[in-house]
Amino acid sequence: GIRRYIRFLEQVDRVVAASASGSRMRALLALLRCPLVLRYAGSTLDEFLDSCTKNAALRAIACAQHGTYALAPAKVSALLHAGLQNHYFGSGGWYPEGGGQVMADRLVEAIEAAGGVVRLRSEVQHIETAAGAVTGVTFSNKHLGTRTIRAPIVVANADLKKTVVELVGEAVFPPEWAGRVRGFEMSLPLFVVYLGLDLPPEKLPYGNCNLWSFGSFDFDHDYAEIEQGRMPARPFLYIATASRKDPGNRRLAPTGHTNLQLMTVAPALPSFWGVTEEQLRDGSYSDVPAYHDAKKKLTAQLLAEAEQFLPGIAAHVAYCESATPMTHTRYTESTGGTSYGIAASPAQFLKGRPGTRTPVQGLFLAGASTRAGHGIAGVMRSGLDAAARIAANRP
């Protein structure tokens, strides 16, 4: 069963490499030589694992990194899972020196060097259209007020559903296309605890790695609980230690301290967090006592789970702040507070996801819900895909 699982990963890797070559013939030949990919291309991870083993512990190990897509093994595309596993098995995890902000900074520098302008803290209110084509974007900024920028091309990196339903308007799209977007299932959101410990990184009892912990082997059951607005008795735990990954970055934490994060998959339902849909929409949720109680309770649960890796961690917390799905919705306007866009189920993967081009002339998409997939690499690739599509259509 283990050998079959690894063969599947290897075959997916070969097909991906061939597809990236740009040669349709090479991609077709690779696919024909990879029978497991052909057989399970439209299957869930559970369906593939059924052909490998019934052992609950081994199945749990095989899909232990499910938090990287926040979807149950019974729902996630087997191909998507294999691609993520290959990402880690093939070259390991990577971290940008200086932190994620440096990637955005370099992009801004390139935009400005080319004569572009980047507007921060500017809320897009509407993507303007006329006769089935984009004409510009209306945004608001506290310094500039409300303005409309005229443009024949708009790239929307916002949440897919909100782009279609709110920023553009469903009526502008063909009914079938808009209905498909409205019906997409979203990945579950994350709850993140940001910690500063009064311990230097070298005092941690583990090296430069990501840590995963689970309260049971039955991930499908735990995901079903979360989808229904309940947390499992022992939540999933993912520990990412920024100070271990980027030890030369003095902005992460003061000398003698450690910057790390605790994460888990969490319910999207506002009721779990003690607030209403209306309070989430108008932003008043942050003033609701029940909301803060829910945050404190889940923070305490994650700290308790972290004890197995960091004994006595609670006594060393110098700084603690947590982000809920409500926080993610507030800052990124994502549907359900998800970090990963539409769920990567077989029906919503590859050709089941939108490409960069839309039925509205001049409107292009980028982001976690496009065909390039979620995650830093997928989203960056979606931007390249959109740029390539735009450049190919211009004189």
C-alpha positions in Angstrom: 0.0 0.0 0.0 2.8 2.4 0.8 4.5 1.6 -2.5 1.3 2.2 -4.4 0.8 5.6 -2.6 4.4 6.6 -3.6 3.9 5.4 -7.2 0.8 7.7 -7.4 2.8 10.7 -6.2 5.6 9.9 -8.7 3.2 9.6 -11.6 1.5 12.8 -10.7 4.9 14.5 -10.6 5.8 13.2 -14.0 2.5 14.4 -15.5 2.9 17.8 -14.0 6.4 18.2 -15.3 5.3 17.1 -18.8 2.4 19.5 -18.7 4.7 22.4 -17.7 6.9 21.7 -20.7 4.4 23.3 -23.0 4.4 20.3 -25.3 0.9 18.8 -25.7 2.4 15.6 -27.1 4.8 15.2 -24.2 1.9 15.8 -21.7 -0.3 13.2 -23.5 2.5 10.6 -23.6 3.2 11.1 -19.9 -0.5 10.7 -19.0 -0.7 7.5 -21.0 2.3 6.1 -19.1 0.8 7.0 -15.7 -2.2 4.6 -15.2 -2.8 5.6 -11.6 -3.3 9.3 -12.6 -5.7 8.2 -15.4 -7.7 6.1 -13.0 -7.9 8.5 -10.1 -7.9 11.9 -11.8 -11.5 12.5 -10.8 -11.3 10.8 -7.4 -11.1 12.0 -3.8 -8.1 11.2 -1.6 -10.2 8.7 0.4 -11.2 6.9 -2.8 -7.5 6.5 -3.8 -6.4 5.5 -0.3 -9.1 2.8 -0.3 -6.9 1.1 -2.9 -3.8 1.3 -0.7 -4.7 0.4 2.8 -7.5 0.2 5.4 -5.1 0.9 8.3 -6.4 4.1 10.0 -3.0 5.2 11.3 -1.3 4.8 7.9 -4.1 6.7 6.1 -3.7 9.5 8.6 0.0 9.7 8.0 -0.6 9.7 4.2 -2.8 12.7 4.4 -1.5 14.5 7.5 -0.8 17.8 5.7 -4.5 18.3 5.0 -4.4 21.6 6.7 -2.6 23.0 3.7 -5.9 22.8 1.8 -8.4 22.6 4.7 -10.6 19.9 3.2 -11.5 16.4 4.4 -9.8 13.4 2.7 -13.3 12.4 1.7 -13.7 15.6 -0.3 -10.3 16.7 -1.6 -9.0 15.9 -5.0 -6.4 13.1 -4.9 -4.4 15.0 -7.6 -4.3 18.2 -5.5 -3.2 16.2 -2.5 -0.4 14.5 -4.5 0.8 17.8 -5.9 1.2 19.3 -2.4 2.9 16.2 -1.1 5.3 16.3 -4.0 6.0 19.9 -3.2 7.3 19.0 0.2 8.9 15.6 -0.6 10.6 16.8 -3.8 12.4 19.9 -2.5 11.2 20.5 1.0 9.5 23.7 2.3 11.0 27.1 1.5 10.7 30.4 3.3 11.6 33.8 1.9 14.5 35.5 3.6 13.2 38.6 5.3 9.6 37.2 5.5 6.7 37.3 3.1 6.6 41.0 3.0 9.8 41.2 0.9 7.9 39.5 -2.0 5.3 42.1 -2.0 7.9 44.9 -1.7 9.9 43.6 -4.7 6.7 43.5 -6.8 5.8 47.0 -5.8 9.3 48.2 -6.8 8.9 46.7 -10.2 5.4 48.2 -10.7 6.6 51.7 -9.7 9.8 51.4 -11.8 7.5 50.7 -14.8 5.5 53.9 -14.1 2.7 52.2 -12.2 1.1 53.4 -8.9 0.2 51.2 -5.9 -2.7 52.4 -3.8 -2.8 51.0 -0.3 -5.8 51.0 2.0 -8.1 51.6 -0.9 -11.4 49.7 -1.0 -12.7 48.7 -4.4 -16.4 49.5 -4.5 -17.2 48.4 -8.0 -15.7 47.1 -11.2 -17.3 49.2 -13.9 -18.7 47.7 -17.1 -20.6 48.7 -20.2 -21.9 46.5 -23.0 -20.3 43.4 -21.6 -16.8 44.8 -21.2 -15.0 46.4 -18.3 -14.4 50.2 -18.3 -12.6 50.7 -15.0 -12.7 50.5 -11.2 -14.3 52.7 -8.6 -12.5 52.8 -5.2 -12.4 54.8 -2.1 -9.5 56.1 -0.1 -9.5 58.3 2.9 -7.0 60.7 1.4 -8.4 60.7 -2.2 -12.0 60.1 -1.6 -14.0 58.1 -4.1 -12.5 57.9 -7.5 -13.0 55.9 -10.8 -10.0 54.8 -12.8 -10.9 54.2 -16.4 -9.2 51.1 -18.0 -10.0 48.5 -20.7 -8.4 45.8 -18.6 -9.0 44.9 -15.0 -7.3 42.0 -13.1 -9.4 41.0 -10.1 -7.4 39.3 -7.3 -10.3 39.5 -4.9 -12.4 36.7 -3.5 -14.0 35.0 -6.6 -17.6 35.0 -5.3 -17.5 38.6 -4.2 -15.9 39.7 -7.4 -18.8 38.2 -9.4 -21.7 38.9 -7.2 -20.8 42.2 -5.6 -18.0 44.0 -7.4 -19.2 43.3 -11.0 -22.7 42.0 -10.5 -24.1 38.7 -11.6 -26.3 40.3 -14.3 -23.2 41.1 -16.3 -22.2 37.5 -16.7 -23.9 34.6 -18.5 -26.4 33.1 -16.0 -24.8 29.6 -16.1 -21.3 31.0 -15.5 -22.5 33.2 -12.6 -24.6 30.4 -11.1 -21.6 28.1 -11.2 -19.5 30.6 -9.3 -22.3 31.2 -6.7 -22.5 27.4 -6.1 -18.8 26.8 -5.5 -17.9 25.3 -2.1 -15.3 27.2 -0.2 -12.4 25.7 1.8 -12.7 25.9 5.5 -11.0 28.9 7.2 -8.1 28.9 9.7 -7.7 30.2 13.2 -4.2 31.5 13.9 -2.5 32.4 17.2 0.6 34.6 16.8 3.0 34.2 19.7 6.1 35.8 21.0 8.0 33.7 23.5 10.6 35.0 26.0 12.9 32.1 24.8 15.6 32.3 22.1 14.9 29.9 19.2 17.9 27.7 20.1 16.1 26.8 23.3 13.2 25.2 21.4 13.2 21.3 21.6 12.9 20.9 17.8 14.7 22.1 14.7 13.7 24.1 11.6 10.6 22.2 10.7 6.8 22.5 10.7 5.0 20.4 13.4 1.6 18.7 13.0 -0.5 17.2 15.8 -3.9 15.5 15.6 -6.3 14.3 18.3 -7.6 11.3 16.2 -7.0 9.4 13.0 -10.5 10.1 11.7 -10.0 13.3 9.9 -13.3 13.0 8.0 -15.2 13.0 11.2 -13.3 16.0 12.6 -14.0 18.0 9.4 -17.7 17.1 9.5 -17.7 18.5 13.0 -16.1 21.7 11.9 -18.4 22.1 8.9 -21.3 21.9 11.3 -19.9 24.6 13.5 -18.3 22.6 16.2 -14.6 22.1 17.1 -13.3 18.5 17.7 -12.5 17.7 21.3 -8.8 18.0 20.4 -8.3 20.4 17.5 -5.7 19.9 14.7 -2.5 21.8 15.5 0.1 23.2 13.1 3.1 25.0 14.5 5.2 27.3 12.2 8.2 28.9 13.8 9.3 32.0 11.9 12.3 32.5 14.0 13.6 29.1 13.1 13.0 29.6 9.4 14.6 33.0 9.2 17.1 33.3 12.0 18.8 36.3 10.5 15.7 38.4 10.4 15.9 40.7 13.5 12.5 42.2 12.8 10.7 39.0 13.7 11.3 39.2 17.5 13.6 41.0 20.0 16.9 39.3 20.9 16.3 36.3 23.2 12.7 35.9 22.0 11.0 33.6 19.4 8.2 34.3 16.9 5.9 31.4 16.2 2.4 30.7 15.1 -0.2 28.0 16.1 -2.9 27.3 13.5 -5.9 25.1 13.1 -8.9 24.6 10.8 -11.9 26.3 12.3 -15.7 26.7 11.7 -16.8 29.4 9.2 -20.2 29.9 10.8 -20.4 33.2 12.7 -22.6 31.5 15.3 -19.6 29.5 16.5 -17.9 32.7 17.2 -20.8 34.2 19.1 -21.8 36.7 16.4 -24.4 37.2 13.7 -24.0 37.6 9.9 -25.1 41.2 10.3 -22.5 41.9 13.0 -19.9 40.3 10.7 -21.0 42.5 7.7 -21.1 45.8 9.7 -17.9 45.1 11.6 -19.5 45.3 15.0 -18.6 41.7 15.8 -15.3 42.8 17.4 -17.3 44.5 20.2 -19.3 41.4 21.1 -18.1 39.8 24.4 -19.0 36.3 23.2 -16.7 36.7 20.3 -13.7 37.4 22.5 -14.7 34.5 24.8 -14.6 32.1 21.8 -11.2 33.4 20.7 -9.8 33.0 24.3 -11.2 29.5 24.5 -9.7 28.3 21.2 -6.4 30.0 21.9 -6.2 28.1 25.3 -7.0 24.9 23.5 -4.1 25.4 21.0 -1.7 26.3 23.7 -2.6 23.2 25.6 -2.0 21.1 22.5 1.3 22.8 22.0 2.5 21.6 25.4 3.6 18.3 23.9 6.1 20.1 21.7 6.8 23.0 24.0 6.4 22.0 27.7 5.5 25.0 29.8 4.8 27.2 26.8 2.1 29.2 28.6 4.7 30.5 31.2 6.8 31.9 28.3 4.2 33.8 26.3 5.3 37.4 26.1 2.9 38.4 23.3 -0.3 36.7 22.1 -2.7 37.8 19.4 -5.2 35.6 17.4 -6.9 35.9 14.1 -10.3 34.2 13.4 -12.2 33.7 10.2 -13.9 37.0 11.0 -10.5 38.7 10.9 -9.7 37.2 7.5 -13.0 38.3 6.2 -12.4 41.8 7.5 -9.0 42.2 5.9 -9.4 40.2 2.7 -13.2 40.1 2.2 -12.9 36.4 1.6 -16.1 34.3 1.6 -16.4 32.4 4.9 -13.0 33.8 6.0 -11.2 31.2 3.9 -7.5 31.5 3.2 -7.6 29.0 0.3 -10.4 30.1 -2.0 -12.8 27.6 -3.4 -12.4 24.0 -2.1 -10.1 21.8 -4.1 -12.6 18.9 -4.6 -12.4 16.8 -7.8 -15.3 18.8 -9.3 -13.6 22.1 -8.4 -10.0 21.2 -9.5 -8.1 21.8 -12.8 -10.7 22.5 -15.5 -13.4 22.7 -12.8 -11.9 26.0 -11.6 -12.1 29.3 -13.5 -9.2 30.2 -15.8 -7.8 33.7 -15.8 -10.2 35.0 -18.5 -13.9 35.6 -17.8 -16.9 36.1 -20.1 -16.7 39.8 -19.5 -14.3 41.4 -22.0 -11.2 42.8 -20.4 -11.9 41.2 -17.0 -9.2 38.8 -15.8 -8.9 36.8 -12.6 -6.0 35.9 -10.4 -5.9 34.4 -6.9 -6.5 31.3 -4.9 -9.7 30.3 -6.7 -8.2 30.1 -10.2 -6.9 27.1 -12.1 -3.3 27.6 -10.9 -4.5 26.7 -7.4 -4.2 28.1 -3.9 -1.1 28.8 -1.8 1.7 31.2 -2.4 3.1 29.4 -5.4 -0.3 28.8 -7.0 -1.5 32.4 -6.5 1.8 33.8 -7.9 1.4 31.5 -10.9 -2.1 32.8 -11.4 -0.8 36.3 -11.7 1.8 35.2 -14.3 -1.0 33.3 -16.2 -3.2 36.4 -16.2 -0.3 38.6 -17.4 0.5 36.1 -20.2 -3.1 36.0 -21.3 -3.4 39.8 -21.4 0.0 40.2 -23.3 -1.0 37.5 -25.9 -4.2 39.4 -26.7 -2.6 42.9 -27.1 -1.1 44.3 -30.3 
